[in-house]
Structure formats: structure tokens, C-alpha cells
Amino acid sequence: MEDNRELNEIQYWEFLKFEIKTLSRKYNSEKRKQNKEQELKLENEVESLESKLSDDEMNDLKQQQINEELLIKRSKIEELITFQTKSHILRAQKEEFQHEGKNTKFFLSKEKSFYKINKISKLINSDEQEITDPKRILFN
């Protein structure tokens, strides 16, 4: 009778873990989809603003407003990419922990390099001048 009760508790515990894992995967899938849609929407908005900015008949005030909007949109995109990178690092650490291994330098360096590849840290303008200031990069 005691063994039966322990077996039922173990089965119940395994069932709970399964349900939590199922709900967690469903939530993560939806959240990932929302983040991707938000990223695509922001990228489309940035493209639209850049095309408006290229219009020569725009006054300085309007250009300033568009530049500020571009800065905000681009920073939101960068926040999403940073969040994704942190998520990848966390998953890599989780996998290593589950297999009782230490975090490998390979996974962490891979994620950091992915982030560095997507970040524009230097820009050369039409006058062959190198720009490294992030705010100036966004406005050029």
C-alpha cells in the first residue's frame, strides 16, 4: 500500500512536470512569434521613415522629428536583438547544466559574435569620414 502511494505521487509529479513543460513551450512559441512580428514591423517602419527622410522637400524640423523616430525604432530593434541573444545564451547554459557539463566558451562566444555581427559600430559616410558615435551613425 505504501509503495502504491509513492508510485502515485511520482506519477502525479511526472504529469505535473509534463503539463508545465507543455504550457511553457506553447507560451514561448507565442512569445517568440510576437517578438518576430514586432521586429518585422519595426524594420518596416524604419524603412518607411528612411524613405521619407530621403525626400528633399522636407523642412529641417520634420527631418529632426523623423530622425528622432528612427533613433527610437532602431533602439527598440536593438533591444529585441539583445533580448534574443540573452535568450540564446540562457538556453545554451540550460542545456549544458542539464547534461551536467560546464558552460562552454564555444556557446557563449558564438552568441556574443552573433550580437557583434548585427551591430553597426562604425560607418563611413560619402565624404570618406569614419563615424563611430552611435547617435551620428543613426542619423547618417
Biotite code that builds the C-alpha atoms (Angstrom):
import biotite.structure as struc

atoms = struc.array([
    struc.Atom([0.000, 0.000, 0.000], chain_id="A", res_id=1, res_name="MET", atom_name="CA", element="C"),
    struc.Atom([2.863, 2.388, 0.859], chain_id="A", res_id=2, res_name="GLU", atom_name="CA", element="C"),
    struc.Atom([4.594, 1.551, -2.444], chain_id="A", res_id=3, res_name="ASP", atom_name="CA", element="C"),
    struc.Atom([1.369, 2.246, -4.334], chain_id="A", res_id=4, res_name="ASN", atom_name="CA", element="C"),
    struc.Atom([1.059, 5.676, -2.755], chain_id="A", res_id=5, res_name="ARG", atom_name="CA", element="C"),
    struc.Atom([4.671, 6.550, -3.595], chain_id="A", res_id=6, res_name="GLU", atom_name="CA", element="C"),
    struc.Atom([4.146, 5.392, -7.159], chain_id="A", res_id=7, res_name="LEU", atom_name="CA", element="C"),
    struc.Atom([1.044, 7.582, -7.482], chain_id="A", res_id=8, res_name="ASN", atom_name="CA", element="C"),
    struc.Atom([2.932, 10.597, -6.121], chain_id="A", res_id=9, res_name="GLU", atom_name="CA", element="C"),
    struc.Atom([5.763, 10.015, -8.586], chain_id="A", res_id=10, res_name="ILE", atom_name="CA", element="C"),
    struc.Atom([3.330, 9.645, -11.475], chain_id="A", res_id=11, res_name="GLN", atom_name="CA", element="C"),
    struc.Atom([1.498, 12.787, -10.398], chain_id="A", res_id=12, res_name="TYR", atom_name="CA", element="C"),
    struc.Atom([4.783, 14.682, -10.168], chain_id="A", res_id=13, res_name="TRP", atom_name="CA", element="C"),
    struc.Atom([5.816, 13.500, -13.639], chain_id="A", res_id=14, res_name="GLU", atom_name="CA", element="C"),
    struc.Atom([2.413, 14.502, -15.012], chain_id="A", res_id=15, res_name="PHE", atom_name="CA", element="C"),
    struc.Atom([2.743, 17.985, -13.474], chain_id="A", res_id=16, res_name="LEU", atom_name="CA", element="C"),
    struc.Atom([6.197, 18.423, -14.981], chain_id="A", res_id=17, res_name="LYS", atom_name="CA", element="C"),
    struc.Atom([4.848, 17.350, -18.366], chain_id="A", res_id=18, res_name="PHE", atom_name="CA", element="C"),
    struc.Atom([1.952, 19.822, -18.169], chain_id="A", res_id=19, res_name="GLU", atom_name="CA", element="C"),
    struc.Atom([4.222, 22.672, -17.119], chain_id="A", res_id=20, res_name="ILE", atom_name="CA", element="C"),
    struc.Atom([6.630, 21.893, -19.944], chain_id="A", res_id=21, res_name="LYS", atom_name="CA", element="C"),
    struc.Atom([3.766, 21.777, -22.471], chain_id="A", res_id=22, res_name="THR", atom_name="CA", element="C"),
    struc.Atom([2.323, 25.108, -21.334], chain_id="A", res_id=23, res_name="LEU", atom_name="CA", element="C"),
    struc.Atom([5.772, 26.660, -21.214], chain_id="A", res_id=24, res_name="SER", atom_name="CA", element="C"),
    struc.Atom([6.561, 25.601, -24.780], chain_id="A", res_id=25, res_name="ARG", atom_name="CA", element="C"),
    struc.Atom([3.241, 26.942, -26.025], chain_id="A", res_id=26, res_name="LYS", atom_name="CA", element="C"),
    struc.Atom([3.818, 30.270, -24.259], chain_id="A", res_id=27, res_name="TYR", atom_name="CA", element="C"),
    struc.Atom([7.392, 30.524, -25.559], chain_id="A", res_id=28, res_name="ASN", atom_name="CA", element="C"),
    struc.Atom([6.271, 29.780, -29.087], chain_id="A", res_id=29, res_name="SER", atom_name="CA", element="C"),
    struc.Atom([3.626, 32.511, -28.982], chain_id="A", res_id=30, res_name="GLU", atom_name="CA", element="C"),
    struc.Atom([6.021, 34.980, -27.374], chain_id="A", res_id=31, res_name="LYS", atom_name="CA", element="C"),
    struc.Atom([8.701, 34.254, -29.981], chain_id="A", res_id=32, res_name="ARG", atom_name="CA", element="C"),
    struc.Atom([6.132, 34.762, -32.746], chain_id="A", res_id=33, res_name="LYS", atom_name="CA", element="C"),
    struc.Atom([5.023, 38.098, -31.247], chain_id="A", res_id=34, res_name="GLN", atom_name="CA", element="C"),
    struc.Atom([8.625, 39.281, -30.904], chain_id="A", res_id=35, res_name="ASN", atom_name="CA", element="C"),
    struc.Atom([9.383, 38.349, -34.512], chain_id="A", res_id=36, res_name="LYS", atom_name="CA", element="C"),
    struc.Atom([6.267, 40.182, -35.732], chain_id="A", res_id=37, res_name="GLU", atom_name="CA", element="C"),
    struc.Atom([7.228, 43.214, -33.671], chain_id="A", res_id=38, res_name="GLN", atom_name="CA", element="C"),
    struc.Atom([10.769, 43.146, -35.064], chain_id="A", res_id=39, res_name="GLU", atom_name="CA", element="C"),
    struc.Atom([9.491, 42.935, -38.664], chain_id="A", res_id=40, res_name="LEU", atom_name="CA", element="C"),
    struc.Atom([7.019, 45.752, -38.016], chain_id="A", res_id=41, res_name="LYS", atom_name="CA", element="C"),
    struc.Atom([9.780, 47.951, -36.588], chain_id="A", res_id=42, res_name="LEU", atom_name="CA", element="C"),
    struc.Atom([12.072, 47.170, -39.522], chain_id="A", res_id=43, res_name="GLU", atom_name="CA", element="C"),
    struc.Atom([9.319, 48.118, -41.976], chain_id="A", res_id=44, res_name="ASN", atom_name="CA", element="C"),
    struc.Atom([8.692, 51.348, -40.071], chain_id="A", res_id=45, res_name="GLU", atom_name="CA", element="C"),
    struc.Atom([12.415, 52.158, -40.165], chain_id="A", res_id=46, res_name="VAL", atom_name="CA", element="C"),
    struc.Atom([12.495, 51.594, -43.923], chain_id="A", res_id=47, res_name="GLU", atom_name="CA", element="C"),
    struc.Atom([9.445, 53.810, -44.361], chain_id="A", res_id=48, res_name="SER", atom_name="CA", element="C"),
    struc.Atom([10.984, 56.579, -42.250], chain_id="A", res_id=49, res_name="LEU", atom_name="CA", element="C"),
    struc.Atom([14.258, 56.323, -44.145], chain_id="A", res_id=50, res_name="GLU", atom_name="CA", element="C"),
    struc.Atom([12.432, 56.724, -47.432], chain_id="A", res_id=51, res_name="SER", atom_name="CA", element="C"),
    struc.Atom([10.589, 59.764, -46.069], chain_id="A", res_id=52, res_name="LYS", atom_name="CA", element="C"),
    struc.Atom([13.892, 61.173, -44.894], chain_id="A", res_id=53, res_name="LEU", atom_name="CA", element="C"),
    struc.Atom([15.336, 60.955, -48.384], chain_id="A", res_id=54, res_name="SER", atom_name="CA", element="C"),
    struc.Atom([12.633, 63.343, -49.611], chain_id="A", res_id=55, res_name="ASP", atom_name="CA", element="C"),
    struc.Atom([14.424, 66.616, -50.452], chain_id="A", res_id=56, res_name="ASP", atom_name="CA", element="C"),
    struc.Atom([11.414, 68.881, -49.986], chain_id="A", res_id=57, res_name="GLU", atom_name="CA", element="C"),
    struc.Atom([11.258, 68.364, -46.250], chain_id="A", res_id=58, res_name="MET", atom_name="CA", element="C"),
    struc.Atom([11.963, 71.133, -43.758], chain_id="A", res_id=59, res_name="ASN", atom_name="CA", element="C"),
    struc.Atom([14.563, 70.801, -41.007], chain_id="A", res_id=60, res_name="ASP", atom_name="CA", element="C"),
    struc.Atom([12.028, 70.393, -38.217], chain_id="A", res_id=61, res_name="LEU", atom_name="CA", element="C"),
    struc.Atom([10.329, 67.493, -39.984], chain_id="A", res_id=62, res_name="LYS", atom_name="CA", element="C"),
    struc.Atom([13.719, 65.871, -40.657], chain_id="A", res_id=63, res_name="GLN", atom_name="CA", element="C"),
    struc.Atom([14.605, 66.214, -36.975], chain_id="A", res_id=64, res_name="GLN", atom_name="CA", element="C"),
    struc.Atom([11.340, 64.544, -35.949], chain_id="A", res_id=65, res_name="GLN", atom_name="CA", element="C"),
    struc.Atom([11.897, 61.674, -38.369], chain_id="A", res_id=66, res_name="ILE", atom_name="CA", element="C"),
    struc.Atom([15.480, 61.257, -37.131], chain_id="A", res_id=67, res_name="ASN", atom_name="CA", element="C"),
    struc.Atom([14.247, 61.054, -33.554], chain_id="A", res_id=68, res_name="GLU", atom_name="CA", element="C"),
    struc.Atom([11.639, 58.461, -34.548], chain_id="A", res_id=69, res_name="GLU", atom_name="CA", element="C"),
    struc.Atom([14.326, 56.481, -36.356], chain_id="A", res_id=70, res_name="LEU", atom_name="CA", element="C"),
    struc.Atom([16.516, 56.543, -33.271], chain_id="A", res_id=71, res_name="LEU", atom_name="CA", element="C"),
    struc.Atom([13.666, 55.233, -31.122], chain_id="A", res_id=72, res_name="ILE", atom_name="CA", element="C"),
    struc.Atom([12.694, 52.484, -33.582], chain_id="A", res_id=73, res_name="LYS", atom_name="CA", element="C"),
    struc.Atom([16.284, 51.349, -34.076], chain_id="A", res_id=74, res_name="ARG", atom_name="CA", element="C"),
    struc.Atom([16.902, 51.244, -30.340], chain_id="A", res_id=75, res_name="SER", atom_name="CA", element="C"),
    struc.Atom([13.784, 49.080, -29.927], chain_id="A", res_id=76, res_name="LYS", atom_name="CA", element="C"),
    struc.Atom([15.088, 46.716, -32.616], chain_id="A", res_id=77, res_name="ILE", atom_name="CA", element="C"),
    struc.Atom([18.428, 46.549, -30.844], chain_id="A", res_id=78, res_name="GLU", atom_name="CA", element="C"),
    struc.Atom([16.658, 45.788, -27.544], chain_id="A", res_id=79, res_name="GLU", atom_name="CA", element="C"),
    struc.Atom([14.840, 42.887, -29.214], chain_id="A", res_id=80, res_name="LEU", atom_name="CA", element="C"),
    struc.Atom([18.088, 41.539, -30.670], chain_id="A", res_id=81, res_name="ILE", atom_name="CA", element="C"),
    struc.Atom([19.819, 41.883, -27.299], chain_id="A", res_id=82, res_name="THR", atom_name="CA", element="C"),
    struc.Atom([16.945, 40.016, -25.628], chain_id="A", res_id=83, res_name="PHE", atom_name="CA", element="C"),
    struc.Atom([17.162, 37.256, -28.253], chain_id="A", res_id=84, res_name="GLN", atom_name="CA", element="C"),
    struc.Atom([20.919, 36.963, -27.717], chain_id="A", res_id=85, res_name="THR", atom_name="CA", element="C"),
    struc.Atom([20.471, 36.714, -23.955], chain_id="A", res_id=86, res_name="LYS", atom_name="CA", element="C"),
    struc.Atom([17.795, 34.059, -24.505], chain_id="A", res_id=87, res_name="SER", atom_name="CA", element="C"),
    struc.Atom([20.150, 32.028, -26.699], chain_id="A", res_id=88, res_name="HIS", atom_name="CA", element="C"),
    struc.Atom([22.883, 32.258, -24.071], chain_id="A", res_id=89, res_name="ILE", atom_name="CA", element="C"),
    struc.Atom([20.461, 31.182, -21.346], chain_id="A", res_id=90, res_name="LEU", atom_name="CA", element="C"),
    struc.Atom([19.287, 28.200, -23.409], chain_id="A", res_id=91, res_name="ARG", atom_name="CA", element="C"),
    struc.Atom([22.879, 27.168, -24.064], chain_id="A", res_id=92, res_name="ALA", atom_name="CA", element="C"),
    struc.Atom([23.626, 27.373, -20.355], chain_id="A", res_id=93, res_name="GLN", atom_name="CA", element="C"),
    struc.Atom([20.489, 25.375, -19.542], chain_id="A", res_id=94, res_name="LYS", atom_name="CA", element="C"),
    struc.Atom([21.448, 22.626, -21.992], chain_id="A", res_id=95, res_name="GLU", atom_name="CA", element="C"),
    struc.Atom([24.914, 22.410, -20.512], chain_id="A", res_id=96, res_name="GLU", atom_name="CA", element="C"),
    struc.Atom([23.526, 22.342, -16.978], chain_id="A", res_id=97, res_name="PHE", atom_name="CA", element="C"),
    struc.Atom([21.069, 19.575, -17.842], chain_id="A", res_id=98, res_name="GLN", atom_name="CA", element="C"),
    struc.Atom([23.903, 17.458, -19.176], chain_id="A", res_id=99, res_name="HIS", atom_name="CA", element="C"),
    struc.Atom([25.958, 18.220, -16.070], chain_id="A", res_id=100, res_name="GLU", atom_name="CA", element="C"),
    struc.Atom([28.621, 19.976, -18.064], chain_id="A", res_id=101, res_name="GLY", atom_name="CA", element="C"),
    struc.Atom([30.150, 23.363, -17.572], chain_id="A", res_id=102, res_name="LYS", atom_name="CA", element="C"),
    struc.Atom([29.208, 26.278, -19.769], chain_id="A", res_id=103, res_name="ASN", atom_name="CA", element="C"),
    struc.Atom([31.417, 26.062, -22.770], chain_id="A", res_id=104, res_name="THR", atom_name="CA", element="C"),
    struc.Atom([33.268, 29.006, -24.135], chain_id="A", res_id=105, res_name="LYS", atom_name="CA", element="C"),
    struc.Atom([32.053, 27.958, -27.581], chain_id="A", res_id=106, res_name="PHE", atom_name="CA", element="C"),
    struc.Atom([28.361, 28.672, -26.927], chain_id="A", res_id=107, res_name="PHE", atom_name="CA", element="C"),
    struc.Atom([28.938, 31.976, -25.202], chain_id="A", res_id=108, res_name="LEU", atom_name="CA", element="C"),
    struc.Atom([31.378, 33.229, -27.823], chain_id="A", res_id=109, res_name="SER", atom_name="CA", element="C"),
    struc.Atom([29.015, 32.137, -30.599], chain_id="A", res_id=110, res_name="LYS", atom_name="CA", element="C"),
    struc.Atom([26.158, 34.201, -29.181], chain_id="A", res_id=111, res_name="GLU", atom_name="CA", element="C"),
    struc.Atom([28.363, 37.209, -28.497], chain_id="A", res_id=112, res_name="LYS", atom_name="CA", element="C"),
    struc.Atom([29.758, 37.120, -32.011], chain_id="A", res_id=113, res_name="SER", atom_name="CA", element="C"),
    struc.Atom([26.204, 36.939, -33.412], chain_id="A", res_id=114, res_name="PHE", atom_name="CA", element="C"),
    struc.Atom([25.359, 40.093, -31.495], chain_id="A", res_id=115, res_name="TYR", atom_name="CA", element="C"),
    struc.Atom([28.526, 41.872, -32.655], chain_id="A", res_id=116, res_name="LYS", atom_name="CA", element="C"),
    struc.Atom([27.876, 40.954, -36.290], chain_id="A", res_id=117, res_name="ILE", atom_name="CA", element="C"),
    struc.Atom([24.424, 42.546, -36.211], chain_id="A", res_id=118, res_name="ASN", atom_name="CA", element="C"),
    struc.Atom([25.571, 45.736, -34.505], chain_id="A", res_id=119, res_name="LYS", atom_name="CA", element="C"),
    struc.Atom([26.864, 48.642, -36.604], chain_id="A", res_id=120, res_name="ILE", atom_name="CA", element="C"),
    struc.Atom([29.724, 50.154, -34.658], chain_id="A", res_id=121, res_name="SER", atom_name="CA", element="C"),
    struc.Atom([31.379, 52.139, -37.443], chain_id="A", res_id=122, res_name="LYS", atom_name="CA", element="C"),
    struc.Atom([30.152, 53.877, -40.580], chain_id="A", res_id=123, res_name="LEU", atom_name="CA", element="C"),
    struc.Atom([31.975, 55.572, -43.436], chain_id="A", res_id=124, res_name="ILE", atom_name="CA", element="C"),
    struc.Atom([29.938, 58.383, -44.959], chain_id="A", res_id=125, res_name="ASN", atom_name="CA", element="C"),
    struc.Atom([30.016, 59.718, -48.524], chain_id="A", res_id=126, res_name="SER", atom_name="CA", element="C"),
    struc.Atom([32.851, 62.120, -47.589], chain_id="A", res_id=127, res_name="ASP", atom_name="CA", element="C"),
    struc.Atom([35.002, 59.112, -46.571], chain_id="A", res_id=128, res_name="GLU", atom_name="CA", element="C"),
    struc.Atom([34.818, 60.118, -42.897], chain_id="A", res_id=129, res_name="GLN", atom_name="CA", element="C"),
    struc.Atom([34.630, 57.377, -40.291], chain_id="A", res_id=130, res_name="GLU", atom_name="CA", element="C"),
    struc.Atom([31.769, 57.766, -37.803], chain_id="A", res_id=131, res_name="ILE", atom_name="CA", element="C"),
    struc.Atom([31.790, 55.778, -34.560], chain_id="A", res_id=132, res_name="THR", atom_name="CA", element="C"),
    struc.Atom([29.313, 57.748, -32.449], chain_id="A", res_id=133, res_name="ASP", atom_name="CA", element="C"),
    struc.Atom([26.085, 55.629, -32.295], chain_id="A", res_id=134, res_name="PRO", atom_name="CA", element="C"),
    struc.Atom([23.783, 58.670, -32.496], chain_id="A", res_id=135, res_name="LYS", atom_name="CA", element="C"),
    struc.Atom([25.600, 60.045, -35.536], chain_id="A", res_id=136, res_name="ARG", atom_name="CA", element="C"),
    struc.Atom([25.510, 56.619, -37.178], chain_id="A", res_id=137, res_name="ILE", atom_name="CA", element="C"),
    struc.Atom([21.724, 56.567, -36.884], chain_id="A", res_id=138, res_name="LEU", atom_name="CA", element="C"),
    struc.Atom([21.360, 59.968, -38.487], chain_id="A", res_id=139, res_name="PHE", atom_name="CA", element="C"),
    struc.Atom([23.635, 59.259, -41.469], chain_id="A", res_id=140, res_name="ASN", atom_name="CA", element="C"),
])
